[in-house]
């Protein structure tokens, strides 16, 4: 993938700044037309996106639709159906101190936005934020990942075919391009990536006090208690861990299983893997591959750091790693220190739920938390262990509901989006007070002759 030149990047940013100042993006009719235009473009380029996702990630058409296309089109429908209501000024009650003035809250676009997306869900995580940029009235510079070159090329063609460059533009390239982008002043930055990249973006944004949303990651714990429906837990965990071959920011990263159900869980996990992907998982049309050789080498190296309970087969030529349960005893090994982002699943046992709680609380806050067992006990775990989102008796599904916000906390990120929260992420919520001209209350003026009376009223 050829890097977009520094000169071209500067030109795009300057032209978008001028275009935003022209007020062209403020009209709700314009915004809705642009949302419709994006929806039509996705339909038009859908076959090419499927092809590219298969080339870069070995992602099946079905999984591509469920985890990429359908999510973006659902977000588009949500914004098209609600934009007028979200953008409408909201009247608020005023206090006696400002009577008879009127108070309103209005949402205005932040301005020129930068959206940086990762490679694991390259369509969904680039275009979903773009929906918010369009509906709020911003312009946008898009930066996809170079690790999925085919998908990035198709997305570039989609954007060029759909929008004027002065409104929505895409730049391509590696970390040097990221560095160049971060050196410019934007009004808002939306970044999905690793905590390391998040720190770089936040440091750069601090120069201009630029607001940003960071959707990062971390080691998301998964707990299977003795009260769990073990067969169902194994099925849903196997599904959540093997989706995109574990290359999901909210994938369960490590497993705490009660020692009384450990053997039962291992058997059920292996059985459900075969129900999902067939006896020979390598031949499954729904099982993705590591994105590149570097990722394959990193994730496969974890297999040496514990006892393999099931799985463990690899093929470097195709970047295939079989879903693997790995029993670990040394929590200082890299497999328990780094976000795995692959289908290796370290397993530990406990006898008292507080052991699992204390372990999770002693680490950075994760993007997700999963608990299988009694619902009341699940809420006890959630109250004690902070995370970006959580599921009781399921995995991943909190991202599927666009009526609830998705976002991180602490090391897992900041800010939130989905549905109205996406609109708000790209908006400045502005307070406006309109005072009347026919009445001017004297008590607020010096020398405060009415102070003792007003003191009792306020």
Buried (B, 14 or more C-beta within 10 A) or exposed (E): BEBBEEEEBEBBBEBBBEBBEEEBBEEEEBBBEBBEBBBEBBEEBBEBBBBBBBBBBBBBBEBBBEBBBEBBBBBBBBBBEBBEEBBEEEEEEEEEEEEEBBBEEBBEBBBBBBBBBBBBBBBBBBBBBBBBBBBBBBBBBBBBBBBBBBBBBBBBBBBEEBBEBBBBBBBBBEEEBBEBBBEBBBBBBBBBBBBEBBEBBBEBBEEEEBBBBBBBBBBBBBBBBBBBBBBBBBBBBBBBBBBBBBBBBBBBBBBBBBEEBBEBBBBBBBBBBEEBBBEEBBEBEBBBBBBBEEBBEBBBEBBEBBEBBBBBBBEEEEBBBBBBBBBBEEBEBEBBEEBBBBBBBBBBBBEEBEBBBEBBEEBBBBBBBBBBBBEEBBEBBBEEBBBBBBBBBBBBBBBBEBEEBBBBBBBBBBBBBBBBBBBBBBBBEEEEEEEEEEEEBEEEEEEEEEEEEBEEEE
